[in-house]
Amino acid sequence: MELIDKLKWRYAAKAMNGEKVSQEKIDAILEAAILAPTSSGLQPFEIMVVTNQEIKEKIRVIGWNQSVITDCSHLLVFAAWDTYTAERINTMFDLTNEIRGFKNEGFENYRQMLLNSYPQKDPEVNFQHAARQAYIAFAMAIAAAAFEGVDTTPIEGFDPDALDEILGLREKGLRSCVILPVGYRDAKNDWLADLVKVRKSKSDLVTFID
């Protein structure tokens, strides 16, 4: 129940106090994101970890002036592949074969199926699919942060095109999709800090089909 207790403790912090999160905790949060499941195991995203204060100030301007962007310890930017390419698909399959030390016929057939499908699709369709994979890692990072006693603020309210330009993401074949300030809550200045968490009941949200 420890994880559940931590998830009950967490909330989307509206104010952070600027205190630095230890590298050990940041590494644990990032490792959880890296371990997240993704479609076909392609991990079609990258995570930019921003600590440069000047860059955070620029992002705050295009992020609805949310103070947590500049007052956080680390700002995680989840950026998905702009599309799927044969090179990107092959890189992940080759890495899998290298690490496992063998090739599997079924796995190679699956590679060909993806090569015959994804690269031919519209880039926007591919980006949206990749972004959904990034969101899985995003959620894992939030849970891991809570487990570490670290606050986060999930943010979609920003200009993605402007953020892509600030971080030079398009040149890397990436597009930003969601950002996550990581730090410690400033409870005295956060109107949300002491409010009771409200969620639908299990009976309203979950249906068991026997």
Beta strands, then each sheet from edge to edge (+ up, - down):
strand 1: 45-50
strand 2: 74-81
strand 3: 151-152
strand 4: 174-183
sheet 1: 1+ 2- 4+ 3-
end
